């Protein structure tokens, strides 16, 4: 039987090249070997996003990005988390089975506390219960669909471990209902550098958006931080922020050639930046058209998401029915 791969995409920013290389591209490749369920984790975003207009825009931007980059809604169950109410029922059930201590140890929550302490504030300052329960909602997302593998970034590894814990305790207490999921982390694209050399992340404001105006993309790339070596000086390509992006977009032969020029001397950063601009604009040219059409036609996107949600609910329903039966809430329908 073909296994289920499921992942959630948090709509907390405009999708950028780091998202593309680290998540979107590998997830779209998995579609050939798994039954893929990909969803927009809008209620996860709500733990941090309080601006309704911005949240709404980001939901559609993320949906349009995935569709424009080739997600085929006939092959992938593509939906919005909030359209599947079963997720939230399961969240409560799982919350009642999750020890508070387990959530106390979650990295994201601990990091928020540490930051408060560092700033001399009270531990819980500005920390909402949604953030605290974040891993439980994620457990519901994953367990509700009998997920086998969860393609995520390294930063989500602990969350998947928590989900495994929660699933195992349910299974041992009530009998096996849940599949124990595995994380699927691609080590080769773990860290895509942003224009300042740190990991590309919206928190650092160092991103290159996938479908921005040509002008924005040009400006960002020309602004990539480099050292002050002369073009003639031999350089280490692996230590160069421009090369680190270039190698993902240039054809393999060009990458090898450029690598040689770096090592031997003669690589001019501004030339490689210009080449990278052309490569990026070309790579996303077709997608950009679809992206723009979808952003103008929200109803088209909405139809796709609603269709996906209907399929997702049909997968979720028998599992939730089984859970309700096992825990003693409703034993009439089995
Ligand atoms: N927490 C994930 C992130 O921040 C998003 C997410 C929500 C998710 N639910 C999920 C990922 C379920 C995988 C499976 O990126």
Boltz pocket constraint, residues with backbone or C-beta under 6 A from the ligand:
constraints:
  - pocket:
      binder: B
      contacts: [[A, 6], [A, 7], [A, 8], [A, 9], [A, 10], [A, 41], [A, 44], [A, 137], [A, 138], [A, 141], [A, 142], [A, 150], [A, 151], [A, 152], [A, 156], [A, 159]]
      max_distance: 6.0
